């Protein structure tokens, strides 16, 4: 019998296949490499270490992972909306993730517990300095707030709690049902609240932001629960360093006291008017609202971009961790915005 011929295949094997794949990724364009080239993660890590110093055990033991590595992991986790478990898997599976985090040659990869522990250690203060750190890098490149400020809020859903009316009543009073065991209590979010919008009920938290008209960069944020009215965060997110005196917001923020306050401070009131049942808006007021809406809509682009990073829903339990997540949403949005400016060659002016 003639010898069997080897079946031909397009698959080629090589001991250095990983290196070929890396070169191919670089040729196609690795978005994480772009982020690395424009963002100073060393400076961000230094700020985190300042507010949340790395623990040092007097008895030795295994040293912690570098803060910069963990900060990069947090950025990846938020950009792609990954859970701690998914983050661990992707770090093991994706060479681009490993390279971005400086773990390409590492045998040991941070696991889900390590990521969770780091988040809890730096807390809200750590997330806030990351937001402020990215903002500082924007300002360093000249992207100051211009064109006026736009204030708005968005609902951030949390996993709905399937409680009875009696249980919800106790939670509102700040108590816990007696039959909830410790394990169940840890899984119950007693901080998030319900609210109605456009006739639909929503459970979770609220993120209020201040965006400048020129660059659509988030300048200030405030967090709270869903039941807090949008207007209650107005003063908290007001940004005094915008080069323009125009202040834009939707009709939910209008009030006589706020109009007087803006006038006294020398700001131009660009808040939409709100009609009532007995006093509808005039044609002139409707036209003003329409003109303002064209500019105010720019803030919706910001919320849409956050949605594109995997959605605004928080998987965490409790106000503190929700605040951490929402602050990281804003920080990573600004980070992507800075990368876009640099990549597109947009000059600040």
Secondary structure, DSSP 8 states (H G I E B T S, - for coil): ---------S----TTHHHHHHHHHHHH--HHHHHHHH--HHHHHHHHHHHS-----TT--S----HHHHHHHHHHHHHTT--HHHHHHHHHH-HHHHHHTT-TT-SS---HHHHHHHHHHHHHHHHHHHHHHHHHHHHHTT----S-EEEEEEEEEB------HHHHHHHHTT---TT--HHHHHT---S-EEEEETTEEEEEEEEEEEEETTT--EEEEEEEETTS-GGGGHHHH--TT-SS-EEEE-GGG--HHHHHHHHHHT-EEEE-----SSS---HHHHHHHHHHHHHHTHHHHHHHHHHHTT-S-B---SHHHHHHHHHHHHHHHHHHHHHHHHHHT----
